[in-house]
Amino acid sequence: MNFNVPAILTFVVIYLVLTTETTGTWFAMSAVTGEKISKKQWNMGIIGEGLSCLISAC
């Protein structure tokens, strides 16, 4: 297996941008619905985002 460091760093930056964007979406949905997001929901959302980015990177 060959790992390309610039490609890995690019995916890390993309992941950080996607996580920030998704977090903004969660805040907006929370404000619109009037429901507070629990810590468990935050954690599960971040895990789901991480898994989806991992699968798409592979």
PyMOL Python script that loads the backbone (N, CA, C, O; Angstrom):
from pymol import cmd

cmd.read_pdbstr("""\
ATOM      1  N   MET A   1       0.840  -1.176   0.000  1.00  0.00           N
ATOM      2  CA  MET A   1       0.000   0.000   0.000  1.00  0.00           C
ATOM      3  C   MET A   1       0.887   1.242   0.000  1.00  0.00           C
ATOM      4  O   MET A   1       1.945   1.285   0.628  1.00  0.00           O
ATOM      5  N   ASN A   2       0.419   2.227  -0.716  1.00  0.00           N
ATOM      6  CA  ASN A   2       1.174   3.473  -0.809  1.00  0.00           C
ATOM      7  C   ASN A   2       0.306   4.614  -0.273  1.00  0.00           C
ATOM      8  O   ASN A   2      -0.832   4.794  -0.707  1.00  0.00           O
ATOM      9  N   PHE A   3       0.847   5.373   0.662  1.00  0.00           N
ATOM     10  CA  PHE A   3       0.112   6.496   1.230  1.00  0.00           C
ATOM     11  C   PHE A   3       0.734   7.793   0.756  1.00  0.00           C
ATOM     12  O   PHE A   3       1.944   7.992   0.865  1.00  0.00           O
ATOM     13  N   ASN A   4      -0.096   8.670   0.232  1.00  0.00           N
ATOM     14  CA  ASN A   4       0.350   9.956  -0.268  1.00  0.00           C
ATOM     15  C   ASN A   4      -0.028  11.020   0.765  1.00  0.00           C
ATOM     16  O   ASN A   4      -1.210  11.294   0.971  1.00  0.00           O
ATOM     17  N   VAL A   5       0.967  11.612   1.408  1.00  0.00           N
ATOM     18  CA  VAL A   5       0.723  12.558   2.508  1.00  0.00           C
ATOM     19  C   VAL A   5      -0.092  13.769   2.055  1.00  0.00           C
ATOM     20  O   VAL A   5      -1.038  14.138   2.751  1.00  0.00           O
ATOM     21  N   PRO A   6       0.227  14.406   0.920  1.00  0.00           N
ATOM     22  CA  PRO A   6      -0.619  15.545   0.511  1.00  0.00           C
ATOM     23  C   PRO A   6      -2.080  15.155   0.290  1.00  0.00           C
ATOM     24  O   PRO A   6      -2.976  15.939   0.602  1.00  0.00           O
ATOM     25  N   ALA A   7      -2.335  13.967  -0.238  1.00  0.00           N
ATOM     26  CA  ALA A   7      -3.718  13.524  -0.428  1.00  0.00           C
ATOM     27  C   ALA A   7      -4.407  13.314   0.911  1.00  0.00           C
ATOM     28  O   ALA A   7      -5.574  13.671   1.068  1.00  0.00           O
ATOM     29  N   ILE A   8      -3.706  12.746   1.867  1.00  0.00           N
ATOM     30  CA  ILE A   8      -4.277  12.536   3.204  1.00  0.00           C
ATOM     31  C   ILE A   8      -4.597  13.873   3.860  1.00  0.00           C
ATOM     32  O   ILE A   8      -5.666  14.030   4.451  1.00  0.00           O
ATOM     33  N   LEU A   9      -3.684  14.837   3.763  1.00  0.00           N
ATOM     34  CA  LEU A   9      -3.929  16.157   4.345  1.00  0.00           C
ATOM     35  C   LEU A   9      -5.106  16.853   3.671  1.00  0.00           C
ATOM     36  O   LEU A   9      -5.871  17.561   4.327  1.00  0.00           O
ATOM     37  N   THR A  10      -5.249  16.656   2.373  1.00  0.00           N
ATOM     38  CA  THR A  10      -6.390  17.229   1.657  1.00  0.00           C
ATOM     39  C   THR A  10      -7.703  16.663   2.195  1.00  0.00           C
ATOM     40  O   THR A  10      -8.659  17.406   2.413  1.00  0.00           O
ATOM     41  N   PHE A  11      -7.747  15.348   2.409  1.00  0.00           N
ATOM     42  CA  PHE A  11      -8.959  14.736   2.948  1.00  0.00           C
ATOM     43  C   PHE A  11      -9.235  15.200   4.371  1.00  0.00           C
ATOM     44  O   PHE A  11     -10.397  15.339   4.751  1.00  0.00           O
ATOM     45  N   VAL A  12      -8.205  15.440   5.163  1.00  0.00           N
ATOM     46  CA  VAL A  12      -8.399  15.934   6.532  1.00  0.00           C
ATOM     47  C   VAL A  12      -9.029  17.329   6.498  1.00  0.00           C
ATOM     48  O   VAL A  12      -9.958  17.617   7.252  1.00  0.00           O
ATOM     49  N   VAL A  13      -8.514  18.189   5.615  1.00  0.00           N
ATOM     50  CA  VAL A  13      -9.076  19.537   5.494  1.00  0.00           C
ATOM     51  C   VAL A  13     -10.530  19.467   5.032  1.00  0.00           C
ATOM     52  O   VAL A  13     -11.390  20.164   5.569  1.00  0.00           O
ATOM     53  N   ILE A  14     -10.801  18.624   4.035  1.00  0.00           N
ATOM     54  CA  ILE A  14     -12.178  18.470   3.549  1.00  0.00           C
ATOM     55  C   ILE A  14     -13.078  17.970   4.672  1.00  0.00           C
ATOM     56  O   ILE A  14     -14.203  18.448   4.817  1.00  0.00           O
ATOM     57  N   TYR A  15     -12.603  17.017   5.468  1.00  0.00           N
ATOM     58  CA  TYR A  15     -13.397  16.503   6.584  1.00  0.00           C
ATOM     59  C   TYR A  15     -13.718  17.611   7.581  1.00  0.00           C
ATOM     60  O   TYR A  15     -14.851  17.708   8.053  1.00  0.00           O
ATOM     61  N   LEU A  16     -12.737  18.445   7.904  1.00  0.00           N
ATOM     62  CA  LEU A  16     -12.972  19.533   8.855  1.00  0.00           C
ATOM     63  C   LEU A  16     -14.012  20.518   8.321  1.00  0.00           C
ATOM     64  O   LEU A  16     -14.866  20.989   9.071  1.00  0.00           O
ATOM     65  N   VAL A  17     -13.940  20.824   7.036  1.00  0.00           N
ATOM     66  CA  VAL A  17     -14.918  21.727   6.428  1.00  0.00           C
ATOM     67  C   VAL A  17     -16.308  21.103   6.464  1.00  0.00           C
ATOM     68  O   VAL A  17     -17.280  21.772   6.813  1.00  0.00           O
ATOM     69  N   LEU A  18     -16.407  19.826   6.106  1.00  0.00           N
ATOM     70  CA  LEU A  18     -17.711  19.142   6.123  1.00  0.00           C
ATOM     71  C   LEU A  18     -18.302  19.062   7.522  1.00  0.00           C
ATOM     72  O   LEU A  18     -19.506  19.241   7.705  1.00  0.00           O
ATOM     73  N   THR A  19     -17.454  18.792   8.506  1.00  0.00           N
ATOM     74  CA  THR A  19     -17.935  18.713   9.887  1.00  0.00           C
ATOM     75  C   THR A  19     -18.445  20.074  10.360  1.00  0.00           C
ATOM     76  O   THR A  19     -19.465  20.156  11.045  1.00  0.00           O
ATOM     77  N   THR A  20     -17.737  21.133   9.996  1.00  0.00           N
ATOM     78  CA  THR A  20     -18.166  22.481  10.365  1.00  0.00           C
ATOM     79  C   THR A  20     -19.497  22.816   9.707  1.00  0.00           C
ATOM     80  O   THR A  20     -20.392  23.366  10.349  1.00  0.00           O
ATOM     81  N   GLU A  21     -19.626  22.486   8.426  1.00  0.00           N
ATOM     82  CA  GLU A  21     -20.868  22.745   7.697  1.00  0.00           C
ATOM     83  C   GLU A  21     -22.031  21.956   8.288  1.00  0.00           C
ATOM     84  O   GLU A  21     -23.128  22.493   8.448  1.00  0.00           O
ATOM     85  N   THR A  22     -21.802  20.704   8.607  1.00  0.00           N
ATOM     86  CA  THR A  22     -22.850  19.861   9.178  1.00  0.00           C
ATOM     87  C   THR A  22     -23.261  20.356  10.561  1.00  0.00           C
ATOM     88  O   THR A  22     -24.445  20.334  10.897  1.00  0.00           O
ATOM     89  N   THR A  23     -22.311  20.796  11.355  1.00  0.00           N
ATOM     90  CA  THR A  23     -22.619  21.338  12.674  1.00  0.00           C
ATOM     91  C   THR A  23     -23.507  22.574  12.552  1.00  0.00           C
ATOM     92  O   THR A  23     -24.438  22.752  13.338  1.00  0.00           O
ATOM     93  N   GLY A  24     -23.222  23.425  11.570  1.00  0.00           N
ATOM     94  CA  GLY A  24     -24.068  24.590  11.314  1.00  0.00           C
ATOM     95  C   GLY A  24     -25.487  24.186  10.956  1.00  0.00           C
ATOM     96  O   GLY A  24     -26.455  24.814  11.385  1.00  0.00           O
ATOM     97  N   THR A  25     -25.596  23.128  10.163  1.00  0.00           N
ATOM     98  CA  THR A  25     -26.915  22.618   9.793  1.00  0.00           C
ATOM     99  C   THR A  25     -27.663  22.126  11.022  1.00  0.00           C
ATOM    100  O   THR A  25     -28.863  22.368  11.155  1.00  0.00           O
ATOM    101  N   TRP A  26     -26.964  21.434  11.926  1.00  0.00           N
ATOM    102  CA  TRP A  26     -27.608  20.940  13.153  1.00  0.00           C
ATOM    103  C   TRP A  26     -28.095  22.094  14.017  1.00  0.00           C
ATOM    104  O   TRP A  26     -29.191  22.037  14.575  1.00  0.00           O
ATOM    105  N   PHE A  27     -27.272  23.155  14.130  1.00  0.00           N
ATOM    106  CA  PHE A  27     -27.693  24.330  14.899  1.00  0.00           C
ATOM    107  C   PHE A  27     -28.936  24.959  14.277  1.00  0.00           C
ATOM    108  O   PHE A  27     -29.865  25.339  14.990  1.00  0.00           O
ATOM    109  N   ALA A  28     -28.956  25.068  12.952  1.00  0.00           N
ATOM    110  CA  ALA A  28     -30.105  25.658  12.269  1.00  0.00           C
ATOM    111  C   ALA A  28     -31.363  24.814  12.487  1.00  0.00           C
ATOM    112  O   ALA A  28     -32.432  25.352  12.773  1.00  0.00           O
ATOM    113  N   MET A  29     -31.233  23.510  12.354  1.00  0.00           N
ATOM    114  CA  MET A  29     -32.385  22.635  12.567  1.00  0.00           C
ATOM    115  C   MET A  29     -32.880  22.711  14.007  1.00  0.00           C
ATOM    116  O   MET A  29     -34.085  22.671  14.256  1.00  0.00           O
ATOM    117  N   SER A  30     -31.967  22.817  14.938  1.00  0.00           N
ATOM    118  CA  SER A  30     -32.344  22.942  16.339  1.00  0.00           C
ATOM    119  C   SER A  30     -33.113  24.238  16.574  1.00  0.00           C
ATOM    120  O   SER A  30     -34.100  24.257  17.309  1.00  0.00           O
ATOM    121  N   ALA A  31     -32.660  25.310  15.951  1.00  0.00           N
ATOM    122  CA  ALA A  31     -33.340  26.601  16.120  1.00  0.00           C
ATOM    123  C   ALA A  31     -34.715  26.595  15.462  1.00  0.00           C
ATOM    124  O   ALA A  31     -35.665  27.151  16.013  1.00  0.00           O
ATOM    125  N   VAL A  32     -34.830  25.977  14.300  1.00  0.00           N
ATOM    126  CA  VAL A  32     -36.111  25.955  13.583  1.00  0.00           C
ATOM    127  C   VAL A  32     -37.141  25.103  14.316  1.00  0.00           C
ATOM    128  O   VAL A  32     -38.304  25.489  14.440  1.00  0.00           O
ATOM    129  N   THR A  33     -36.703  23.935  14.802  1.00  0.00           N
ATOM    130  CA  THR A  33     -37.655  23.036  15.462  1.00  0.00           C
ATOM    131  C   THR A  33     -37.890  23.384  16.921  1.00  0.00           C
ATOM    132  O   THR A  33     -38.879  22.948  17.511  1.00  0.00           O
ATOM    133  N   GLY A  34     -36.994  24.164  17.506  1.00  0.00           N
ATOM    134  CA  GLY A  34     -37.130  24.516  18.912  1.00  0.00           C
ATOM    135  C   GLY A  34     -36.686  23.405  19.854  1.00  0.00           C
ATOM    136  O   GLY A  34     -36.878  23.512  21.066  1.00  0.00           O
ATOM    137  N   GLU A  35     -36.101  22.348  19.321  1.00  0.00           N
ATOM    138  CA  GLU A  35     -35.622  21.219  20.126  1.00  0.00           C
ATOM    139  C   GLU A  35     -34.124  21.371  20.395  1.00  0.00           C
ATOM    140  O   GLU A  35     -33.348  21.680  19.491  1.00  0.00           O
ATOM    141  N   LYS A  36     -33.738  21.153  21.630  1.00  0.00           N
ATOM    142  CA  LYS A  36     -32.319  21.193  21.977  1.00  0.00           C
ATOM    143  C   LYS A  36     -31.674  19.857  21.592  1.00  0.00           C
ATOM    144  O   LYS A  36     -32.254  18.791  21.801  1.00  0.00           O
ATOM    145  N   ILE A  37     -30.474  19.935  21.031  1.00  0.00           N
ATOM    146  CA  ILE A  37     -29.758  18.723  20.622  1.00  0.00           C
ATOM    147  C   ILE A  37     -28.993  18.188  21.829  1.00  0.00           C
ATOM    148  O   ILE A  37     -28.233  18.921  22.462  1.00  0.00           O
ATOM    149  N   SER A  38     -29.195  16.910  22.145  1.00  0.00           N
ATOM    150  CA  SER A  38     -28.531  16.313  23.307  1.00  0.00           C
ATOM    151  C   SER A  38     -27.078  15.966  22.969  1.00  0.00           C
ATOM    152  O   SER A  38     -26.689  15.906  21.802  1.00  0.00           O
ATOM    153  N   LYS A  39     -26.302  15.743  24.007  1.00  0.00           N
ATOM    154  CA  LYS A  39     -24.891  15.378  23.821  1.00  0.00           C
ATOM    155  C   LYS A  39     -24.761  14.064  23.044  1.00  0.00           C
ATOM    156  O   LYS A  39     -23.859  13.909  22.221  1.00  0.00           O
ATOM    157  N   LYS A  40     -25.665  13.126  23.312  1.00  0.00           N
ATOM    158  CA  LYS A  40     -25.639  11.853  22.596  1.00  0.00           C
ATOM    159  C   LYS A  40     -25.904  12.062  21.106  1.00  0.00           C
ATOM    160  O   LYS A  40     -25.257  11.441  20.263  1.00  0.00           O
ATOM    161  N   GLN A  41     -26.853  12.936  20.787  1.00  0.00           N
ATOM    162  CA  GLN A  41     -27.137  13.228  19.382  1.00  0.00           C
ATOM    163  C   GLN A  41     -25.932  13.860  18.696  1.00  0.00           C
ATOM    164  O   GLN A  41     -25.633  13.528  17.549  1.00  0.00           O
ATOM    165  N   TRP A  42     -25.231  14.771  19.386  1.00  0.00           N
ATOM    166  CA  TRP A  42     -24.022  15.377  18.826  1.00  0.00           C
ATOM    167  C   TRP A  42     -22.980  14.300  18.548  1.00  0.00           C
ATOM    168  O   TRP A  42     -22.395  14.250  17.466  1.00  0.00           O
ATOM    169  N   ASN A  43     -22.756  13.441  19.535  1.00  0.00           N
ATOM    170  CA  ASN A  43     -21.744  12.395  19.383  1.00  0.00           C
ATOM    171  C   ASN A  43     -22.084  11.443  18.243  1.00  0.00           C
ATOM    172  O   ASN A  43     -21.219  11.106  17.435  1.00  0.00           O
ATOM    173  N   MET A  44     -23.334  11.010  18.175  1.00  0.00           N
ATOM    174  CA  MET A  44     -23.735  10.094  17.106  1.00  0.00           C
ATOM    175  C   MET A  44     -23.646  10.772  15.734  1.00  0.00           C
ATOM    176  O   MET A  44     -23.295  10.130  14.744  1.00  0.00           O
ATOM    177  N   GLY A  45     -23.956  12.043  15.681  1.00  0.00           N
ATOM    178  CA  GLY A  45     -23.854  12.782  14.425  1.00  0.00           C
ATOM    179  C   GLY A  45     -22.419  12.890  13.942  1.00  0.00           C
ATOM    180  O   GLY A  45     -22.145  12.718  12.754  1.00  0.00           O
ATOM    181  N   ILE A  46     -21.500  13.175  14.861  1.00  0.00           N
ATOM    182  CA  ILE A  46     -20.079  13.277  14.501  1.00  0.00           C
ATOM    183  C   ILE A  46     -19.552  11.902  14.077  1.00  0.00           C
ATOM    184  O   ILE A  46     -18.782  11.804  13.121  1.00  0.00           O
ATOM    185  N   ILE A  47     -19.957  10.852  14.772  1.00  0.00           N
ATOM    186  CA  ILE A  47     -19.528   9.499  14.390  1.00  0.00           C
ATOM    187  C   ILE A  47     -20.050   9.161  12.996  1.00  0.00           C
ATOM    188  O   ILE A  47     -19.310   8.633  12.165  1.00  0.00           O
ATOM    189  N   GLY A  48     -21.314   9.463  12.741  1.00  0.00           N
ATOM    190  CA  GLY A  48     -21.887   9.209  11.422  1.00  0.00           C
ATOM    191  C   GLY A  48     -21.181   9.984  10.330  1.00  0.00           C
ATOM    192  O   GLY A  48     -20.923   9.451   9.250  1.00  0.00           O
ATOM    193  N   GLU A  49     -20.869  11.233  10.603  1.00  0.00           N
ATOM    194  CA  GLU A  49     -20.145  12.065   9.638  1.00  0.00           C
ATOM    195  C   GLU A  49     -18.750  11.494   9.377  1.00  0.00           C
ATOM    196  O   GLU A  49     -18.290  11.450   8.236  1.00  0.00           O
ATOM    197  N   GLY A  50     -18.088  11.060  10.445  1.00  0.00           N
ATOM    198  CA  GLY A  50     -16.756  10.473  10.295  1.00  0.00           C
ATOM    199  C   GLY A  50     -16.777   9.195   9.483  1.00  0.00           C
ATOM    200  O   GLY A  50     -15.921   8.987   8.624  1.00  0.00           O
ATOM    201  N   LEU A  51     -17.757   8.331   9.751  1.00  0.00           N
ATOM    202  CA  LEU A  51     -17.856   7.087   8.994  1.00  0.00           C
ATOM    203  C   LEU A  51     -18.169   7.347   7.523  1.00  0.00           C
ATOM    204  O   LEU A  51     -17.609   6.693   6.643  1.00  0.00           O
ATOM    205  N   SER A  52     -19.045   8.283   7.257  1.00  0.00           N
ATOM    206  CA  SER A  52     -19.379   8.565   5.857  1.00  0.00           C
ATOM    207  C   SER A  52     -18.177   9.147   5.117  1.00  0.00           C
ATOM    208  O   SER A  52     -17.960   8.832   3.947  1.00  0.00           O
ATOM    209  N   CYS A  53     -17.399   9.989   5.784  1.00  0.00           N
ATOM    210  CA  CYS A  53     -16.186  10.532   5.152  1.00  0.00           C
ATOM    211  C   CYS A  53     -15.137   9.445   4.953  1.00  0.00           C
ATOM    212  O   CYS A  53     -14.427   9.451   3.948  1.00  0.00           O
ATOM    213  N   LEU A  54     -15.031   8.522   5.886  1.00  0.00           N
ATOM    214  CA  LEU A  54     -14.086   7.410   5.757  1.00  0.00           C
ATOM    215  C   LEU A  54     -14.443   6.543   4.566  1.00  0.00           C
ATOM    216  O   LEU A  54     -13.575   6.172   3.776  1.00  0.00           O
ATOM    217  N   ILE A  55     -15.721   6.219   4.437  1.00  0.00           N
ATOM    218  CA  ILE A  55     -16.163   5.378   3.323  1.00  0.00           C
ATOM    219  C   ILE A  55     -15.943   6.101   1.995  1.00  0.00           C
ATOM    220  O   ILE A  55     -15.481   5.492   1.030  1.00  0.00           O
ATOM    221  N   SER A  56     -16.268   7.388   1.937  1.00  0.00           N
ATOM    222  CA  SER A  56     -16.092   8.111   0.683  1.00  0.00           C
ATOM    223  C   SER A  56     -14.617   8.276   0.329  1.00  0.00           C
ATOM    224  O   SER A  56     -14.271   8.301  -0.852  1.00  0.00           O
ATOM    225  N   ALA A  57     -13.748   8.389   1.323  1.00  0.00           N
ATOM    226  CA  ALA A  57     -12.308   8.500   1.048  1.00  0.00           C
ATOM    227  C   ALA A  57     -11.728   7.202   0.514  1.00  0.00           C
ATOM    228  O   ALA A  57     -10.806   7.203  -0.301  1.00  0.00           O
ATOM    229  N   CYS A  58     -12.282   6.097   0.987  1.00  0.00           N
ATOM    230  CA  CYS A  58     -11.793   4.784   0.495  1.00  0.00           C
ATOM    231  C   CYS A  58     -12.255   4.536  -0.920  1.00  0.00           C
ATOM    232  O   CYS A  58     -11.945   3.493  -1.497  1.00  0.00           O
TER     233      CYS A  58
END
""", "prot")
cmd.dss("prot")
cmd.show_as("cartoon", "prot")
cmd.util.cbc("prot")
cmd.orient("prot")
